Amino acid sequence: MRGSDPSPIVTRVARPDDAALLTELAATTFTETFESANTPEDFTAYMAAAFGEDIQRAELEDPDTIVFFAERDGEAVGYVMLREGGAPSIVAADDALQIARLYARQRVLGRGIGAALMQRALAEAAGRGKDAVWLGVWDRNERAIRFYESWGFHRIGSQPFLLGSDLQNDLVMVRRIARES
């Protein structure tokens, strides 16, 4: 590192042999973000259902899913998971890509990790000829909502999200993509 300039952020495609790394990163960042805002019972139930090396390996092997890691100095500090298909009807796009997850480690928030991952996600969507990118975000996650709005996403509705036995509300947000020629 030179002076106060941070090391560059590198993004790379995650492979099935990255399942253990994705599991650790996904579970850690989800815990850092949401554990304190949920009951221990609901949080534990969700974690058991959503995170585990076999679960993440299956996600990485799914042809409709692609994951990119953000790395700084060789350490995975964030990730974005993109999924094909399954957009809710309110997205109203012919061909949309979902940002299923976008997380960074708590200690690097505000240091460009989310921006690097968003740039990669939008480039992937454009490269695939998508006309929109959509996501769901917990309506109580104000920091994330502000981040997505700063990237041109706008609220178009809501959908339920079940965390354990707690039925929560996710805002559905969308951003149009200029297709590559």
Steps between C-alpha positions, in 0.01 A plus 500: 500500500634843402430775751131504583390353163318173561594193303287446192181298518503202267184312407501141385250227420446251782536132409347191664829440683444840667197360689671511842615858444155609381339330799725683745465835326123470451429385856731760653366795303136397549563466875674837520212663314190340651561299819437787743170595330340154528410252772764234569252223412403645162856594416636154586228329296571716196877455525464121512278503190701752296868441574716189495772376270265262314245781454757743365658233276156434347459876442840515330416199281160643399523612133252783572717645778833682484696631798778756494738552792655838575854455625748742646855388571394142420221497761135455405328806650164488322292322240206538267271216392307541174213279384326452168121470479225520756442876507172600664243639257536851647853517353333537158816430302538259211832365620617591850788374714457477878754619752418229752768608749754778526701515822831628630675431827400754763854630548526604133161669458535836331833408340388430144428128527126536432571737212743253340246220536217712361712604203576132433130405532386774263773413250396134514136594441591723205730233358216247515271741317266551798265795502479530880649392830274447800541415868317463827624688806362493855289811547681565831849494342528874437873495423452245221194682363701826477784312330269350237328833441840661444552247219175595328273229642145606579230341710225327307324295767559245771509126559504280810823355641489225760781507756440200722135540594504882466326620183684818405454748217755551223483798270535403135728739316591513133746676273485505122810394308620638168548192285837457331485501121 
